[in-house]
């Protein structure tokens, strides 16, 4: 009987795919919300800067 859960029974590609998927999901769960939060902060900073320039241009007219 073949044991499907041992590393010797799986081809290297399948074993790498399983390890990569588990590692990616774990890393995404741990770090994903921080990356998303940083992206939102950068986006809001860029939008705020753009809005300030528009207000300044309106004052010059």
N, C-alpha and C positions, 0 to 999 in steps of 0.2 A: 504494500500500500504506500502511495506517495504522500509525503507530508508537504502540503502547499505553503506552509508558513515558515519553512526554513529557507535560508538564503541560498543554499546549494541547489534547491529544486527549481529556482526561478532563473530564467535567462538574465544576464546583466542589464539589458535594456529595461526589462519589466521591473527589476529590482530598483534601478535608478529612477524610473518614473514614479514608483510608489513612494520612495524616500523623498523625491523632489516635491511631489504633491503634498505629502504630509508636512514637510518643512515649509513649503510656501504658504499653506493654509495657516500654520502656526505663526509664522512671521507676520503674515497679513493681519491676523487677529491681534497680535501684540503691538504692531507698529502702524497699522493702517489708519486708525483714527487720528494719530498724531500727524501723519502725512496729509490727510484730508483737512485737518484743522489748520496746518501751516499753509496749505494751498488757499484756503478761504481767507486767511489773514493777508496773504500776499495779494490776492484778487481785490479785497476791500481796500487795501492800501493804494493799489494802482488806480482803482476807481475814484477814491477820495481825492487823490492828487489830480486826476483829470478834471473832476468837478471844481476844484479850487482854481485851476487855470481858466475854466470857462467863466467863473464869476469875476475873476480879475480882468479878463478880456471885456466883459460887459461894463465894468467900471471905467475902462479906458475910452469907451465909445461916447 
